[in-house]
Amino acid sequence: MSNLPKAITIYEEGPREGFQYEKGPIPTEAKIRLIDSLSVSGLRYIQIGSFVDPRRVPGMADTEAVAHGIKINPDVEYNALWMNVRGMKQALAIAHLHVDGKVRVYPSKTFLEKNLQRTSEGNRQKNVELIAQCKALGVPVAEASISSAFGCNFEGEIPLSTVMALVDEVVETFAENDCTIKHLVLADTMAWGTPVAMQRMIGAIQDKYPEITLRMHLHDTRGLGLANAYAALSMGVAHFDSSIAGLGGCPFAAHRGAAGNVCTEDLVAMCHEIGVETGTDLDALVESSMIAREVVGHDLPGRVAIAGTLSALRRKPRGC
């Protein structure tokens, strides 16, 4: 356990990833209620929605209204997902949203086509164009992500060599365009990852590019989210996307019963139990998790909110 970080940073994505995946419409006021509860939980980064085509992702049609309706906590950085210049400009129009650029690459050609309707070559060109457009608008390009990095429901296993080639491509793209990578996000979009695969890939990237900060985006569809998070923690990774109550899933991943990112409160509970700080109030996150259940009107995968925290049990008098 000597490689465990002393503290981690959590990037909450539940309001975006969760509400993009729900079958029925979620009232704007309900989304705002959840985000406001998350804003006072100690989280420092919250993704409130996405500016994408509402014909493809109807649950995100009210993102502008959500952004204008939330109570702003100055200690929280709010952002919204966007995939093209139109979406970026929508986000830039809202003063309190943080906007930066992200280069996205896909080892699965099929998933790239389904998600962005692009070829690999077309995506490379689009990334170069995006960087230029971001610079023209004064938007920093600081992140890159590798989707379906560990496996793909359409194409199967993703060889480590394929991912490493994409990492090389990303590094070259950033260098050629005078940008610096703040985070490289490894996304287990379709939940093919295992703890061994996590350590293998993280180790390979750390060995070749020790200067790059890794961030994990771990879906919990097959129940390995926390195990994979612990494997990443054991390699010193200190940045994690998560989703309150386990909200969400990817609407383009061809999953039956897909789950969202690793559950925020469960990740926090595990970290606190092993001595890793998160800067969050676990009891407040549990309250947010229960609000999330009320908002969607059905049960969600998160465990700690239902079972109770160990800290609460420790506070109980003996014999209770």
Secondary structure, DSSP 8 states (H G I E B T S, - for coil): -TT--SB-EEEE-HHHHHHHH-SS---HHHHHHHHHHHHTTT-SEEEEEEES-TTT-GGGTTHHHHHHHS---TTSEEEEEE-SHHHHHHHHTSTTB---EEEEE-S-HHHHHHHHS--HHHHHHHHHHHHHHHHHTT--EEEEEETT-SEETTTEE--HHHHHHHHHHHHHHHHHTT---SEEEEEETTS---HHHHHHHHHHHHHH-TTS-EEEEEB-TTS-HHHHHHHHHHTT--EEEEBGGG----TTS--SS---BSBHHHHHHHHHHTT-B-SS-HHHHHHHHHHHHHHHTS--S-SHHHH--HHHHHHS-TT-
